[in-house]
Amino acid sequence: MSGALLPVLPGPRRIVTSHDSEGKAIVSVDETVPSSVLMEGLDGLQTGTFWASTDGLPTNDNNCSEDGGARQVGDFGLIASNTTNFKYTDIGPGVSTPMHRTPSIDYNILIHGELILIIDDGTEKHLKNPGDVVIQKGTLHAWRNPGKEWTRWATVLVDAKPAVVNGQELGWLMEMDK
């Protein structure tokens, strides 16, 4: 698959509300969120950021004029200490992600198309219906699009303590060779 593969799904619309100087609600952002390549070598995989909070929890974003959609989170734009990140991912037909794990709780919601969750014991779960949800609790996993059209899902990543199994901490991992 060449790097020229372009998403056929339009960028999603993002509306952000805030307050004016009198405390009344206003729309401060109304725009399409463009996608970009998550990392070189992952053809057919695009991502965009709706909002990232980088000041811990509870966040002070209600009192900040900075656009959270412009913030960079971590090395791969996924998760870093004391952050939350609301993203979308588009994956092309037949494309798979590498197996990966982040020290986070991830709330994944299928928006369009089909998606297969693959976990490291070989289990596969097929998501077919918009609104299907997967909650990742720091586990090693990959995604595959089994369909003939682009798939989109949204994810909220929340920083978490890494999973610990038999005294071993299971932190960040990206298996680029598989």
C-alpha positions as CSV (number, residue, x, y, z in Angstrom):
1,M,0.0,0.0,0.0
2,S,1.5,3.4,-1.0
3,G,1.7,6.5,1.1
4,A,-0.6,8.2,-1.4
5,L,-3.7,6.3,0.0
6,L,-6.0,9.1,1.1
7,P,-9.0,8.9,3.5
8,V,-12.3,9.0,1.8
9,L,-14.1,10.1,5.0
10,P,-14.5,13.8,5.4
11,G,-12.9,15.5,8.4
12,P,-15.3,15.6,11.3
13,R,-16.7,18.9,12.6
14,R,-15.6,20.1,16.0
15,I,-17.6,22.7,18.0
16,V,-16.1,24.1,21.2
17,T,-18.1,26.3,23.5
18,S,-16.7,28.7,26.1
19,H,-17.8,31.9,27.9
20,D,-17.9,35.6,26.9
21,S,-16.8,38.3,29.3
22,E,-20.3,38.3,30.8
23,G,-20.4,34.6,31.5
24,K,-22.7,33.7,28.6
25,A,-22.1,30.6,26.5
26,I,-20.5,31.2,23.1
27,V,-19.2,29.0,20.3
28,S,-15.5,29.7,20.3
29,V,-14.6,27.1,17.6
30,D,-16.6,25.6,14.7
31,E,-14.3,23.9,12.3
32,T,-13.4,20.7,10.5
33,V,-10.6,18.7,12.1
34,P,-8.1,17.6,9.5
35,S,-6.3,14.3,9.8
36,S,-2.6,13.5,9.5
37,V,-0.4,10.5,9.4
38,L,0.1,9.1,12.9
39,M,3.7,8.1,12.2
40,E,5.8,7.4,9.1
41,G,5.5,3.9,7.8
42,L,1.9,3.5,8.9
43,D,0.2,3.9,5.5
44,G,-3.6,3.9,5.5
45,L,-3.8,5.2,9.1
46,Q,-4.7,8.8,9.8
47,T,-5.6,10.6,13.0
48,G,-6.9,13.9,14.2
49,T,-7.2,15.6,17.7
50,F,-10.5,17.0,18.9
51,W,-9.2,18.1,22.3
52,A,-6.3,17.4,24.7
53,S,-6.0,18.5,28.3
54,T,-2.5,18.6,29.5
55,D,-2.7,20.1,33.0
56,G,-3.8,17.1,35.0
57,L,-7.2,16.2,36.5
58,P,-9.3,18.0,37.3
59,T,-8.3,20.1,34.3
60,N,-8.5,23.9,34.3
61,D,-9.5,24.1,30.6
62,N,-12.8,25.8,31.5
63,N,-10.7,28.8,32.5
64,C,-8.2,28.7,29.7
65,S,-8.5,30.3,26.2
66,E,-6.0,28.0,24.6
67,D,-7.4,25.6,22.0
68,G,-6.9,22.1,23.3
69,G,-7.2,20.8,19.7
70,A,-3.8,22.4,18.9
71,R,-2.0,20.7,21.8
72,Q,0.5,17.9,21.1
73,V,0.4,15.1,23.6
74,G,3.3,12.7,24.0
75,D,5.7,11.4,21.4
76,F,3.1,9.8,19.1
77,G,0.2,12.2,20.0
78,L,-1.5,9.6,22.1
79,I,-0.9,9.9,25.8
80,A,1.5,11.5,28.3
81,S,1.5,11.8,32.1
82,N,-1.4,13.8,33.5
83,T,-3.2,14.2,30.2
84,T,-6.5,13.3,28.5
85,N,-6.7,13.1,24.7
86,F,-9.9,13.0,22.5
87,K,-8.9,11.8,19.0
88,Y,-10.3,10.1,16.0
89,T,-8.6,7.5,13.8
90,D,-9.3,6.6,10.2
91,I,-8.0,3.3,8.9
92,G,-8.1,2.2,5.3
93,P,-9.6,-1.1,3.9
94,G,-7.4,-4.1,4.9
95,V,-5.0,-2.0,7.0
96,S,-3.8,-3.1,10.5
97,T,-2.1,-1.2,13.2
98,P,0.9,-2.5,15.0
99,M,0.4,-4.2,18.4
100,H,0.7,-1.5,21.0
101,R,0.0,-0.7,24.6
102,T,-0.3,2.7,26.4
103,P,-0.5,3.3,30.1
104,S,-4.0,4.7,29.8
105,I,-7.7,3.8,30.0
106,D,-9.0,4.2,26.4
107,Y,-12.7,4.6,25.6
108,N,-13.1,3.7,21.9
109,I,-16.3,4.3,20.0
110,L,-16.9,3.0,16.4
111,I,-18.3,5.7,14.3
112,H,-18.2,4.4,10.7
113,G,-17.3,1.1,9.0
114,E,-16.1,-2.1,10.6
115,L,-13.2,-2.8,13.0
116,I,-11.5,-5.8,14.5
117,L,-9.9,-5.6,17.9
118,I,-6.9,-8.1,18.2
119,I,-5.4,-8.8,21.6
120,D,-2.1,-10.5,22.3
121,D,-3.6,-13.9,23.1
122,G,-5.0,-14.0,19.5
123,T,-8.6,-13.1,20.5
124,E,-10.4,-11.1,17.8
125,K,-13.6,-9.1,18.4
126,H,-15.5,-7.7,15.4
127,L,-17.1,-4.3,15.8
128,K,-19.8,-3.9,13.2
129,N,-22.3,-1.3,14.5
130,P,-21.7,2.4,14.9
131,G,-21.7,3.1,18.6
132,D,-20.0,-0.2,19.5
133,V,-17.5,0.5,22.3
134,V,-14.2,-1.0,23.4
135,I,-12.6,-0.1,26.7
136,Q,-8.8,-0.7,26.8
137,K,-7.3,-1.0,30.2
138,G,-3.6,-0.8,29.3
139,T,-3.6,-4.0,27.3
140,L,-1.6,-5.0,24.3
141,H,-3.8,-4.7,21.2
142,A,-4.0,-3.9,17.5
143,W,-6.8,-2.9,15.2
144,R,-7.7,-4.1,11.7
145,N,-10.2,-2.9,9.1
146,P,-11.7,-6.0,7.5
147,G,-14.0,-4.0,5.2
148,K,-13.9,-2.5,1.8
149,E,-14.3,1.1,2.9
150,W,-12.5,3.4,5.4
151,T,-13.4,3.0,9.1
152,R,-13.4,5.7,11.7
153,W,-13.5,5.5,15.5
154,A,-13.1,8.0,18.3
155,T,-11.0,7.5,21.4
156,V,-10.7,9.2,24.7
157,L,-7.3,8.3,26.3
158,V,-7.0,9.0,30.0
159,D,-3.6,8.8,31.7
160,A,-3.5,5.9,34.1
161,K,-1.0,4.0,36.2
162,P,0.4,1.1,34.1
163,A,-1.1,-2.3,34.6
164,V,1.0,-4.5,36.9
165,V,0.9,-8.3,36.5
166,N,2.9,-10.6,38.7
167,G,4.9,-7.6,39.9
168,Q,5.8,-6.5,36.4
169,E,4.7,-3.1,35.1
170,L,3.2,-3.2,31.7
171,G,4.0,0.2,30.2
172,W,4.2,1.8,26.8
173,L,5.0,-0.6,23.9
174,M,4.8,-0.3,20.1
175,E,5.6,-3.5,18.1
176,M,6.6,-2.0,14.8
177,D,8.0,-5.3,13.4
178,K,4.7,-7.2,13.6
